[in-house]
């Protein structure tokens, strides 16, 4: 494939700049799929650098599902109102709200899980592991593994993204950060379910 055609295709598929695409293709010997992975890794590094910047603009998105039986409100922040008005950002907010409706996370990230909840879960996991007759040294490893699983099941950012289980919601956000060049974060969300027992 001619290099200019490959650059054009890579730009369309990733939204990255011309020089970034050219460098990625050179780095990956012209292989577009490898170049996409290369750009994603590079984008995640860029996203990490942007994470400390203040994100006070953004949108409140809403999503109603299942004939009005499930509703979600989510606030997603970015740095400027210009980015908040872009189609990419608005699509991200929509995708996050749909994901919340489908997966019912309890927290945004693991740092939001109260310590007493973690300790309660550890106690349950420890009791279950010991009741199954596992040796003491194995029990703690089992508890650690189960706590990690608890985070991936209950924390929005660590959940597998419903449209692509190969990535997490955090990866989805990081890809958008790399594309738009601004810090983006989920500030809060509420999920309502009709006749839900509170």
VOPAGU-2260 file (C-alpha; in pm, 1 decimal, decimal comma):
REM VOPAGU-2260
SITE   aa  ch    i         X         Y         Z
SITE  UNK   A    0       0,0       0,0       0,0
SITE  UNK   A    1     129,3     346,6     -89,3
SITE  UNK   A    2     244,7     538,9     218,4
SITE  UNK   A    3       9,6     837,6     162,8
SITE  UNK   A    4    -288,3     600,3     127,1
SITE  UNK   A    5    -182,9     416,6     444,6
SITE  UNK   A    6    -150,0     747,5     633,5
SITE  UNK   A    7    -495,3     856,3     515,6
SITE  UNK   A    8    -650,9     524,5     624,4
SITE  UNK   A    9    -473,2     535,1     960,5
SITE  UNK   A   10    -590,9     893,8    1018,7
SITE  UNK   A   11    -950,3     795,7     938,8
SITE  UNK   A   12    -937,6     499,2    1174,3
SITE  UNK   A   13    -763,9     672,9    1466,5
SITE  UNK   A   14    -814,8    1049,0    1433,5
SITE  UNK   A   15    -439,8    1096,0    1495,9
SITE  UNK   A   16    -233,4    1367,5    1325,0
SITE  UNK   A   17     -45,3    1318,6     996,9
SITE  UNK   A   18     302,0    1307,0    1154,7
SITE  UNK   A   19     186,7    1070,7    1429,7
SITE  UNK   A   20      40,5     837,4    1165,1
SITE  UNK   A   21     353,5     857,2     949,8
SITE  UNK   A   22     581,2     783,3    1246,8
SITE  UNK   A   23     357,7     494,1    1361,1
SITE  UNK   A   24     363,4     338,1    1012,8
SITE  UNK   A   25     742,5     373,3     993,4
SITE  UNK   A   26     776,8     220,9    1339,7
SITE  UNK   A   27     549,7     -72,2    1243,0
SITE  UNK   A   28     690,3    -137,8     891,8
SITE  UNK   A   29     370,3     -16,7     723,4
SITE  UNK   A   30     137,8    -255,8     909,9
SITE  UNK   A   31    -180,3     -55,0     977,1
SITE  UNK   A   32    -315,1    -279,4    1257,1
SITE  UNK   A   33      17,9    -264,9    1442,9
SITE  UNK   A   34      31,2     111,5    1382,4
SITE  UNK   A   35    -314,8     148,2    1541,3
SITE  UNK   A   36    -192,0     -40,4    1851,4
SITE  UNK   A   37     122,1     174,9    1855,5
SITE  UNK   A   38     -86,9     494,9    1843,0
SITE  UNK   A   39    -320,4     367,2    2115,2
SITE  UNK   A   40     -24,5     297,2    2346,4
SITE  UNK   A   41     119,7     640,0    2267,5
SITE  UNK   A   42    -222,5     797,8    2323,5
SITE  UNK   A   43    -252,8     635,1    2663,1
SITE  UNK   A   44      83,4     787,1    2758,5
SITE  UNK   A   45     -41,1    1128,7    2642,4
SITE  UNK   A   46    -364,8    1075,2    2836,1
SITE  UNK   A   47    -169,6    1002,6    3154,7
SITE  UNK   A   48      14,9    1337,7    3117,9
SITE  UNK   A   49    -316,7    1522,1    3080,8
SITE  UNK   A   50    -477,3    1354,0    3383,5
SITE  UNK   A   51    -365,6    1624,6    3627,3
SITE  UNK   A   52    -522,2    1912,5    3435,4
SITE  UNK   A   53    -845,8    2069,8    3562,2
SITE  UNK   A   54   -1160,9    1954,7    3383,9
SITE  UNK   A   55   -1444,7    2188,7    3480,9
SITE  UNK   A   56   -1645,9    2202,0    3157,7
SITE  UNK   A   57   -1839,8    1914,1    3003,8
SITE  UNK   A   58   -2187,9    1774,1    2975,4
SITE  UNK   A   59   -2458,5    1605,2    3174,3
SITE  UNK   A   60   -2581,1    1317,3    2963,0
SITE  UNK   A   61   -2898,1    1115,6    3004,4
SITE  UNK   A   62   -3012,4     780,4    2876,6
SITE  UNK   A   63   -3347,9     604,6    2910,0
SITE  UNK   A   64   -3363,0     230,4    2841,4
SITE  UNK   A   65   -3608,7     -59,5    2835,0
SITE  UNK   A   66   -3922,3     142,5    2766,3
SITE  UNK   A   67   -3857,8     387,9    3046,1
SITE  UNK   A   68   -3767,2     124,8    3307,7
SITE  UNK   A   69   -3401,3     229,9    3348,0
SITE  UNK   A   70   -3267,2     587,1    3342,4
SITE  UNK   A   71   -2917,1     728,9    3380,9
SITE  UNK   A   72   -2778,5    1077,0    3443,4
SITE  UNK   A   73   -2400,8    1117,2    3414,4
SITE  UNK   A   74   -2170,3    1419,8    3439,7
SITE  UNK   A   75   -1857,4    1392,8    3226,2
SITE  UNK   A   76   -1606,4    1678,0    3248,3
SITE  UNK   A   77   -1348,0    1811,3    3004,3
SITE  UNK   A   78   -1129,8    2123,7    3004,4
SITE  UNK   A   79   -1310,4    2351,2    2756,1
SITE  UNK   A   80   -1663,5    2411,4    2633,2
SITE  UNK   A   81   -1522,6    2384,8    2277,6
SITE  UNK   A   82   -1439,8    2016,2    2333,9
SITE  UNK   A   83   -1769,2    1963,0    2519,5
SITE  UNK   A   84   -1951,3    2060,9    2198,6
SITE  UNK   A   85   -1759,3    1818,2    1974,8
SITE  UNK   A   86   -1928,6    1509,6    1837,0
SITE  UNK   A   87   -1653,3    1284,3    1977,5
SITE  UNK   A   88   -1709,0    1410,8    2332,8
SITE  UNK   A   89   -2087,3    1393,3    2305,2
SITE  UNK   A   90   -2063,4    1037,3    2172,5
SITE  UNK   A   91   -1837,3     944,2    2464,6
SITE  UNK   A   92   -2094,0    1079,1    2715,0
SITE  UNK   A   93   -2368,7     884,1    2538,8
SITE  UNK   A   94   -2163,5     563,1    2538,1
SITE  UNK   A   95   -2081,9     599,7    2907,7
SITE  UNK   A   96   -2447,3     659,0    3000,8
SITE  UNK   A   97   -2557,3     354,4    2796,6
SITE  UNK   A   98   -2284,9     145,0    2961,9
SITE  UNK   A   99   -2401,5     253,9    3308,9
SITE  UNK   A  100   -2760,6     158,0    3219,9
SITE  UNK   A  101   -2648,6    -188,2    3105,1
SITE  UNK   A  102   -2381,1    -271,7    3366,0
SITE  UNK   A  103   -2507,9     -94,0    3679,8
SITE  UNK   A  104   -2170,8       6,1    3834,0
SITE  UNK   A  105   -2180,2     110,3    4198,8
SITE  UNK   A  106   -1873,4     338,1    4198,6
SITE  UNK   A  107   -1669,5     540,9    3947,4
SITE  UNK   A  108   -1325,2     404,9    4042,2
SITE  UNK   A  109   -1170,7     180,5    4307,4
SITE  UNK   A  110   -1066,8     486,8    4510,1
SITE  UNK   A  111   -1439,0     566,4    4551,7
SITE  UNK   A  112   -1517,8     235,4    4722,5
SITE  UNK   A  113   -1549,2     301,2    5098,8
SITE  UNK   A  114   -1290,4     118,7    5310,1
SITE  UNK   A  115   -1564,5     -48,7    5517,3
SITE  UNK   A  116   -1712,7    -199,6    5198,1
SITE  UNK   A  117   -1372,1    -340,2    5096,8
SITE  UNK   A  118   -1315,8    -483,0    5447,3
SITE  UNK   A  119   -1665,3    -639,1    5450,4
SITE  UNK   A  120   -1603,9    -800,6    5110,1
SITE  UNK   A  121   -1261,7    -926,7    5222,7
SITE  UNK   A  122   -1422,3   -1080,7    5530,0
SITE  UNK   A  123   -1682,7   -1262,5    5318,9
SITE  UNK   A  124   -1419,2   -1385,0    5070,1
SITE  UNK   A  125   -1187,1   -1497,2    5353,6
SITE  UNK   A  126   -1467,4   -1691,4    5526,0
SITE  UNK   A  127   -1565,9   -1862,1    5199,9
SITE  UNK   A  128   -1204,7   -1956,3    5117,8
SITE  UNK   A  129   -1136,9   -2095,5    5466,6
SITE  UNK   A  130   -1465,6   -2289,0    5464,5
SITE  UNK   A  131   -1353,3   -2461,4    5144,3
SITE  UNK   A  132   -1049,3   -2596,4    5330,1
SITE  UNK   A  133    -780,1   -2387,3    5158,8
SITE  UNK   A  134    -446,7   -2344,6    5342,3
SITE  UNK   A  135    -396,5   -2010,4    5520,5
SITE  UNK   A  136    -123,0   -1885,7    5280,4
SITE  UNK   A  137    -348,8   -1953,4    4979,1
SITE  UNK   A  138    -649,8   -1784,6    5142,3
SITE  UNK   A  139    -493,5   -1434,7    5126,9
SITE  UNK   A  140    -411,0   -1473,8    4755,7
SITE  UNK   A  141    -769,0   -1586,4    4691,5
SITE  UNK   A  142    -900,3   -1283,8    4886,3
SITE  UNK   A  143    -677,6   -1046,1    4685,2
SITE  UNK   A  144    -799,5   -1198,4    4358,4
SITE  UNK   A  145   -1164,3   -1175,5    4463,2
SITE  UNK   A  146   -1122,5    -808,6    4567,8
SITE  UNK   A  147    -973,8    -731,4    4223,5
SITE  UNK   A  148   -1272,8    -905,4    4064,1
SITE  UNK   A  149   -1505,8    -698,2    4286,3
SITE  UNK   A  150   -1343,3    -379,2    4150,3
SITE  UNK   A  151   -1374,7    -490,6    3786,1
SITE  UNK   A  152   -1740,9    -579,6    3836,1
SITE  UNK   A  153   -1849,0    -276,0    4039,9
SITE  UNK   A  154   -1627,5      18,8    3937,2
SITE  UNK   A  155   -1729,6     194,6    3615,2
SITE  UNK   A  156   -1374,9     271,9    3497,8
SITE  UNK   A  157   -1260,3     -88,0    3545,2
SITE  UNK   A  158   -1559,2    -259,1    3385,2
SITE  UNK   A  159   -1519,1    -416,8    3041,3
SITE  UNK   A  160   -1680,4    -178,7    2792,4
SITE  UNK   A  161   -2011,2    -328,9    2670,4
SITE  UNK   A  162   -1941,6    -264,9    2300,7
SITE  UNK   A  163   -1584,1    -398,6    2314,1
SITE  UNK   A  164   -1503,3    -623,7    2612,3
SITE  UNK   A  165   -1133,9    -618,3    2511,6
SITE  UNK   A  166   -1108,2    -268,0    2660,5
SITE  UNK   A  167   -1228,5    -105,1    2981,5
SITE  UNK   A  168   -1434,6     212,7    3015,1
SITE  UNK   A  169   -1112,5     379,5    3134,0
SITE  UNK   A  170    -945,5     276,9    2804,1
SITE  UNK   A  171   -1240,5     420,6    2610,8
SITE  UNK   A  172   -1200,0     753,4    2793,4
SITE  UNK   A  173    -820,3     749,1    2746,0
SITE  UNK   A  174    -862,4     696,6    2371,2
SITE  UNK   A  175   -1089,9    1002,7    2358,7
SITE  UNK   A  176    -840,9    1205,3    2565,6
SITE  UNK   A  177    -569,2    1114,9    2315,1
SITE  UNK   A  178    -793,7    1215,0    2025,1
SITE  UNK   A  179    -924,3    1544,1    2168,4
SITE  UNK   A  180    -614,8    1649,2    2361,3
SITE  UNK   A  181    -791,2    1734,0    2687,1
SITE  UNK   A  182    -830,7    1571,7    3024,9
SITE  UNK   A  183   -1169,8    1399,8    3058,3
SITE  UNK   A  184   -1322,1    1242,0    3365,9
SITE  UNK   A  185   -1651,2    1106,7    3493,6
SITE  UNK   A  186   -1750,4    1321,9    3790,3
SITE  UNK   A  187   -2070,3    1149,0    3903,5
SITE  UNK   A  188   -2362,6     941,3    3787,6
SITE  UNK   A  189   -2702,3     819,7    3905,3
SITE  UNK   A  190   -2885,4     516,4    3772,2
SITE  UNK   A  191   -3256,8     471,4    3832,6
SITE  UNK   A  192   -3446,4     146,3    3785,8
SITE  UNK   A  193   -3824,2     127,3    3805,9
SITE  UNK   A  194   -3946,4     -57,3    4118,8
SITE  UNK   A  195   -3588,0     -99,4    4240,4
SITE  UNK   A  196   -3569,1    -196,1    4607,5
SITE  UNK   A  197   -3356,3      65,9    4786,7
